[in-house]
Amino acid sequence: GASDALELTYAGEIAGGECAPIRTAALAGLLEAVTDQRVNAVNADLVARERGLTVREERTPSSEPWASLVALAVGPTDGPPILRLAGSTAHGRPHLAGVDGFAIDAELTGPMLVTRHHDRPGIVGAVGTILADAGINISSLELSRLSEHGQAMMFVSVDDALDATVLDRVREVDGMVDARVVELPAPRQD
């Protein structure tokens, strides 16, 4: 509805290569979620044009601290983006490098708890206690904040899926703004 523009930025080493497959994959992933039509590498550009989606691409040599980085912004053509994501790879695995201004380094695999909360003492501990009480092991945890005592994000990779009861308990933590579970495919074992 409100999103009719996609901006892709290719930074670092990847900017010197062929980026059309990345654009196609981004379009397919974005459009698949908002249309009943099957969107794939063959028809992604066509479906984007039919839906009036404007696609802008930019290349830049700077991607510090990553060797390569792909950034995506989605929103209205005449306004600020409603979603900004950045990603890269490390050790051959996908990593989230940024979300809406939050710098992060979260490996994208398996079940994850993603929170937005106020940056204050006790929130990380409360979430850890809720997960421990439910018998859920944390495999990694990444934190980021926009400013001291401002908004913060937490990406908690866990070994087991969280049920609705556990998620509801996390959402009730004082200072919690939002909590969601994201299920991503586990890495391939080659």
C-alpha positions as CSV (number, residue, x, y, z in Angstrom):
1,G,0.0,0.0,0.0
2,A,2.2,2.8,1.3
3,S,5.4,1.3,-0.1
4,D,6.0,2.0,-3.8
5,A,9.7,2.4,-3.8
6,L,12.7,0.1,-3.2
7,E,16.2,1.4,-3.0
8,L,19.1,-1.0,-3.1
9,T,22.7,0.1,-2.2
10,Y,25.6,-2.2,-3.1
11,A,28.7,-1.3,-1.0
12,G,32.3,-2.5,-1.0
13,E,33.6,-5.4,-3.1
14,I,30.1,-6.4,-4.2
15,A,29.5,-3.0,-5.9
16,G,32.1,-3.9,-8.5
17,G,30.2,-7.0,-9.6
18,E,27.0,-8.0,-11.3
19,C,24.1,-7.0,-8.9
20,A,21.1,-7.9,-11.1
21,P,20.6,-11.3,-9.2
22,I,20.5,-9.4,-5.9
23,R,17.9,-7.0,-7.2
24,T,15.8,-9.8,-8.5
25,A,16.0,-11.7,-5.2
26,A,15.1,-8.6,-3.2
27,L,12.1,-7.9,-5.5
28,A,11.0,-11.6,-5.3
29,G,11.2,-11.6,-1.5
30,L,9.4,-8.3,-1.1
31,L,6.7,-9.0,-3.6
32,E,6.0,-12.6,-2.7
33,A,4.8,-11.3,0.7
34,V,2.3,-8.8,-0.7
35,T,0.8,-10.6,-3.7
36,D,-1.0,-13.9,-4.4
37,Q,1.1,-14.2,-7.5
38,R,4.1,-16.5,-7.5
39,V,7.1,-14.2,-7.8
40,N,10.5,-15.6,-8.9
41,A,13.7,-14.7,-10.7
42,V,12.0,-14.9,-14.1
43,N,9.1,-12.5,-13.4
44,A,10.2,-10.3,-10.4
45,D,11.0,-7.3,-12.5
46,L,7.8,-7.6,-14.5
47,V,5.6,-7.9,-11.3
48,A,7.4,-4.9,-9.8
49,R,6.6,-2.8,-12.9
50,E,3.0,-4.0,-12.9
51,R,2.6,-3.0,-9.3
52,G,4.1,0.4,-9.9
53,L,7.2,-0.3,-7.7
54,T,10.0,2.1,-8.4
55,V,13.5,0.5,-8.0
56,R,16.6,2.6,-7.5
57,E,20.1,1.1,-7.3
58,E,23.3,2.8,-6.0
59,R,26.9,1.6,-5.8
60,T,29.4,2.8,-3.3
61,P,33.0,1.7,-2.6
62,S,32.6,2.1,1.2
63,S,31.2,-0.7,3.3
64,E,33.2,-0.6,6.6
65,P,33.5,-2.7,8.6
66,W,32.2,-5.2,6.1
67,A,34.0,-6.3,2.9
68,S,30.6,-6.1,1.1
69,L,27.2,-4.9,2.2
70,V,23.8,-4.7,0.6
71,A,21.3,-2.2,2.0
72,L,17.6,-2.1,1.3
73,A,15.1,0.7,1.9
74,V,11.4,0.3,1.3
75,G,8.8,3.1,1.5
76,P,6.8,5.7,-0.4
77,T,8.5,7.4,-3.4
78,D,7.9,10.8,-1.9
79,G,8.7,10.1,1.7
80,P,11.1,8.5,4.2
81,P,11.5,4.7,4.1
82,I,9.4,2.7,6.4
83,L,12.0,-0.1,6.6
84,R,15.8,-0.1,6.2
85,L,17.8,-3.3,6.3
86,A,21.5,-4.0,5.6
87,G,23.1,-7.4,5.3
88,S,26.4,-9.1,4.5
89,T,28.1,-12.4,5.0
90,A,30.7,-13.6,7.5
91,H,32.3,-17.1,7.2
92,G,29.9,-17.8,4.3
93,R,26.8,-17.3,6.4
94,P,24.3,-14.4,6.1
95,H,24.4,-11.7,8.7
96,L,22.1,-8.8,9.5
97,A,24.2,-5.7,9.7
98,G,21.5,-3.0,10.3
99,V,17.8,-2.5,10.9
100,D,16.2,1.0,10.8
101,G,19.4,2.7,12.0
102,F,20.4,0.1,14.5
103,A,23.9,-1.3,13.8
104,I,24.0,-5.1,14.5
105,D,25.9,-8.2,13.6
106,A,23.3,-11.0,13.9
107,E,23.7,-14.3,12.1
108,L,20.5,-15.1,10.3
109,T,19.7,-18.7,11.1
110,G,17.1,-20.7,13.0
111,P,14.6,-19.3,15.5
112,M,15.3,-15.7,16.8
113,L,13.6,-13.5,19.3
114,V,13.8,-9.9,18.1
115,T,12.9,-7.1,20.5
116,R,12.6,-3.3,20.5
117,H,12.8,-1.9,24.0
118,H,13.9,1.0,26.1
119,D,17.6,1.0,26.9
120,R,17.6,0.5,30.6
121,P,19.0,-1.9,33.2
122,G,17.2,-5.2,33.7
123,I,15.6,-5.8,30.4
124,V,18.2,-8.2,29.0
125,G,18.3,-10.1,32.3
126,A,14.5,-10.4,32.4
127,V,14.3,-11.8,28.9
128,G,17.1,-14.2,29.7
129,T,15.3,-15.4,32.9
130,I,12.0,-15.9,31.0
131,L,13.9,-18.0,28.4
132,A,15.7,-20.0,31.1
133,D,12.5,-20.7,33.0
134,A,11.0,-22.0,29.7
135,G,14.1,-24.3,29.2
136,I,15.2,-22.4,26.1
137,N,18.9,-22.0,25.5
138,I,20.3,-18.8,24.0
139,S,22.9,-19.6,21.3
140,S,23.8,-15.9,20.6
141,L,22.7,-12.5,21.6
142,E,23.3,-9.2,19.9
143,L,22.3,-5.7,21.2
144,S,22.2,-2.3,19.6
145,R,20.9,1.0,20.7
146,L,20.3,4.3,18.9
147,S,21.4,6.4,21.9
148,E,22.0,6.0,25.6
149,H,18.7,5.5,27.5
150,G,16.9,5.6,24.1
151,Q,15.5,2.8,21.9
152,A,17.4,-0.5,21.7
153,M,17.1,-3.7,19.8
154,M,18.0,-7.2,20.8
155,F,18.5,-10.3,18.6
156,V,18.4,-13.5,20.5
157,S,19.2,-16.7,18.6
158,V,17.7,-19.7,20.5
159,D,18.1,-23.4,20.1
160,D,14.3,-24.1,20.3
161,A,11.2,-22.3,19.1
162,L,9.4,-20.0,21.5
163,D,5.7,-20.7,22.0
164,A,3.1,-17.9,22.4
165,T,3.1,-18.1,26.2
166,V,6.9,-17.3,26.3
167,L,6.5,-14.5,23.8
168,D,3.7,-13.0,25.8
169,R,5.8,-13.0,28.9
170,V,8.7,-11.3,27.0
171,R,6.2,-8.6,25.8
172,E,5.1,-8.0,29.4
173,V,8.6,-7.0,30.5
174,D,8.7,-3.4,31.8
175,G,10.2,-1.2,29.1
176,M,9.5,-3.7,26.2
177,V,8.1,-1.9,23.1
178,D,7.8,-4.9,20.7
179,A,8.9,-8.6,20.6
180,R,8.6,-10.9,17.7
181,V,9.8,-14.4,16.8
182,V,11.5,-14.9,13.4
183,E,12.0,-18.4,12.1
184,L,14.9,-18.6,9.6
185,P,16.3,-21.7,7.8
186,A,19.1,-23.4,9.6
187,P,22.5,-23.2,7.7
188,R,23.1,-25.9,5.2
189,Q,25.6,-28.6,6.2
190,D,27.8,-29.0,3.1
